[in-house]
Amino acid sequence: MLAPEGGSIYSVKPAPFLEVRVEGLDLTPTIRGLCTGYEKGQWRDGALASYLFEYLPEFALRHDELGPKGHEEWVSRLVEAAKVIYTTNKFHRRGEFGELLLHAVIREVYDSEPAVSKIYYKDGPNDTVKGFDAVHLVCPEEGDLELLLGEVKFYKSVDSAMTAVAKELRDHFDIDWLKSEFAAVSRKVDPNWPRAEEFKDLLHRRKSLDEIAERIRLPVLLTYESDCVGSNSKCDDKYIEELKAEILANRDKFAGKNLPKDVVIDLLLVPLNQKKDLITSLDKKLRSLQGLA
């Protein structure tokens, strides 16, 4: 992930890992079902953990802390990022890993640039951060910037995830709350980020929320323990058909929730085998980087 000379660190991403197996972009909300696949009959939770940690520095650090000149400096950045996440043994109900997954998926699906590292602004390593779980920009070669405001629920139950995120979306589209959040993230943008002024102009306090809403997209990522993933052991035709049916049925349930109107919502579903196995793999990798393992 070293940036090319004269280029942005965000122009270089890890090789894709999650595969979009189900896609319905003509639906409202849209749907993408992403899959890690299997290896020797086992769901690839360890490989997913390794992939996510390739995104750790840009997820946890400010733009001006990225762009290393060599391998040794990059390793030190990775260790710094790991220490920002958390240092508690009570990790099974924390949300940072879900936010890291959301960051990676948004970067991969939309080719976005992170605008603010919300993790960076935690007061302490075990604090949580309120507000949208991800704030990214899509910067097309032509046309207007698009603001991605991401939400994630890193859950075992898809029904619980849907209920929780639907309420959060409704709360977050209260006018006063939204204006307050825009003001907060604008203050936290790294001034060295090349898109800083464009981003702050997009969210300027004098602009109508109606104008801003036209350029907002809400990626909503939900994980859940999947019957389809648990009952298969390879990505064959049977698995693909079962996964498609499961993903589309869950999208239909989500569409029936009382969701905010007049804003584009993209549902991103990442089915899991056992959430605890993925959490354990992620925590083990984090502690190794922190020097605690």
ZIUR-V890117 format. One record per pair of residues at least 24 apart in sequence whose C-alpha atoms are under 8 Angstrom apart, sorted by the first residue. I is the first residue (numbers start at 1). J is the second residue. Records with the same first field share a line. If there is no record, write none. Layout:
I->J / J
This chain:
2->67 / 68 / 69 / 70
3->67 / 68
8->67
9->66 / 67
10->113
14->51 / 54 / 55
16->108
17->48 / 51
18->105
21->240 / 244
22->243 / 244 / 247
28->255 / 265
29->251 / 255 / 264 / 265 / 266 / 267
30->265 / 266 / 267
31->248 / 251 / 266 / 267 / 268 / 269
32->266 / 267 / 268 / 269
33->244 / 247 / 268 / 269 / 270 / 271
34->268 / 269 / 270 / 271
35->270 / 271
37->234 / 235
38->233 / 234 / 235
39->234
40->233
41->233 / 234
42->233
43->229 / 233 / 273
45->277 / 278 / 281
46->278 / 281 / 282
48->278
49->278 / 281 / 282 / 285
50->282 / 285
52->100 / 101 / 104
55->100 / 103 / 104
56->81 / 82 / 100
57->81 / 82
58->114 / 117
59->100 / 103 / 114 / 117 / 119
60->84 / 85 / 117 / 118 / 119 / 120
61->117 / 119 / 120
62->116 / 117 / 120 / 190
63->190 / 192 / 193
64->190 / 192 / 193
78->289
79->289 / 290
82->286 / 287 / 289 / 290
83->125 / 290
84->119 / 120 / 124 / 125
85->119 / 125 / 126
86->125 / 126 / 127
87->125 / 126
88->126
91->283
92->276 / 279
95->128 / 153 / 154
97->154 / 279 / 282
98->152 / 153 / 154
99->133 / 134 / 152
102->133 / 134 / 150 / 151 / 152 / 221
103->134
106->219
110->138
111->138
112->136 / 137 / 138 / 139
113->137 / 138 / 139
115->189 / 196 / 199
116->185 / 188 / 189 / 190
131->172 / 181
137->199
144->215
145->215
146->215 / 216 / 217
147->215 / 216 / 217
148->216 / 217 / 218 / 219
149->216 / 217 / 218 / 219
150->218 / 219 / 220 / 221
151->218 / 219 / 220 / 221
152->220 / 221 / 222
153->221 / 222 / 223
154->222 / 223 / 224
155->222 / 223 / 224 / 225 / 275
156->223 / 224 / 225 / 274 / 275
157->223 / 224 / 225
158->222 / 223 / 224 / 225 / 250
161->222 / 223 / 224
162->222 / 254 / 257
163->257
165->220
166->257 / 258 / 259
169->259 / 260
170->258 / 259 / 260
173->260
175->209
179->205
213->262 / 263
214->263
216->263 / 264
217->263 / 264 / 265 / 266
218->263 / 264 / 265 / 266
219->265 / 266 / 267 / 268
220->265 / 266 / 267 / 268
221->267 / 268 / 269 / 270
222->267 / 268 / 269 / 270
223->269 / 270 / 271 / 272
224->270 / 271 / 272 / 275
225->271 / 272 / 273 / 274 / 275
226->271 / 272 / 273
227->273
229->271 / 272 / 273
230->273
